[in-house]
């Protein structure tokens, strides 16, 4: 039986890669693809999720929405290119009557009570707004997976802060205290999933719409990773959000109490994991600690091999 998921995304090259896998995995039923500002503006994120659906054209189209109006003090265009999709342009038509993303998330959760996993691949603004809109949401969701935070590694949006949490730390704090008990996949784990240029440019099933799309958007990310970070390849961080639902055994985790620093001059957006032997608060998250990288690669190639 397929797993029902709702993806909150700020596409973004690796985000687009994660969404493409989810749309092509027959064991996942993507009920909603909801945009959020982050790598790009809210308006661009809304346009990008429409592009993803129009270009990939999956057998079943998920519900779409409009990103909530949000303005952050940073974006991801240096890594992901103008427009977020590697500077590439695609024909796409944005629908005019779109409900806000937090409303659609709540509606889908109630249409399928205790069956929906939310996969959050961007800032936590939308998920926090959904909790404010509907306090019963934790009771009707099945699971929540969040790509975000940093535990024992440096941040990528400052010394200690991970990009998604840094953009809206107040929302992240609200979500972690929102009785969702999410699986939090931090930079400690997501940084392990780096693909070489040949991996990314020699995808299986090159005639498929999905692989042709991915081959158009990844070259910018490869060049930007080399220029910005000295990395030969590209991190597919957000792909682990899809993997954690599709093949959960590949991501190991342990329970911890996690909080977010919202005001520190140097530490705003820092995720604080209480790993003491006897913490004073009960765990509110499962924190990912490792990933089976080789098996994740196998999963990616298997899905792309039969992609549309």
C-alpha positions, 0 to 999 in steps of 0.5 A: 500500500502506498504511503500518503505524503504532503511535500512542503518545498522551496525548489531549489535543485535538490528539492526538485530532485527530491520531489521528482523521486517522490512523484515517480516512486509507485510506493508513494502517493503525493497528495499535495505539493505545497510551495514555501519561500526559502531558496526562492521567493514565495512567488517563485516557489509557487511558480516552481512547483507548477513547473515541476508538475507540468514538466514531469507530468506524473500519472496523478497530479497532487494538489497545489497551493500558493506559498504564504507571503514571507520575506527572509533575510537570505535566499539560495539563488547563489547555489540554485541559480536564478529562479531556483532551478539552475537558471533553466526556464520551462513552459509552465502555467500557474493556476489563478485560484490557489488556496494558501499552502497551510490551508491545503495542508490542513485539508489534506490531513483531515481528508486522510486522518492518521495516514498523511506524512508531511515532508518539509523540505524548506523553512518551517513557516508553512507548517507553523502556520498550519499548526496555528490554523488548526491545533488538532493537526498533530492528532490527525497527521501520521508522521512529520519529516523535517530536513533541517538543523545542525547538531555536531557540525558547522551550520551552512547559514552561519557558524551554528545555524542550518539554512532552513531553520535560520530563515525562520527560527521562530517557526522552527521553534513552534513546530518542534514544540507542536506535539508533532514529534518529527523526524529531524534530519540535520546537516550531520546526515544530509551532508553525507549525500553528495553526488559526483558530476558524472552521477548527476549528468549520467542518469538512467533512463535519459529519455524520460521527462524526469531525467531530462529535467534533472539534467537541465537543472543540476549543472548550475549546482555543480558549478556553484558547489565548486565555486562556493564550497570547493566541492566536486559534485552536489549535495542532494540534501533534501532527497533524504526527506523522500528517502526517510518515508520511502525506505525508512530503514535507511535513516537511523535516528534516536530520540532527543529533546531539541529546541531552537535559539531564536535571539542569539546574535551569533547563534540565531537559528541554532538547533540545540540537541539535549544529548545529556544522559538525563535530560530535564525534558522528554524527547520531542523529536527523533534526530537522524544520526546516520544514513546508508548512503550506498542504499540511498544511491541504489534507491535513487537509480531504481526510481529514476530508471522507471521514471516517466 
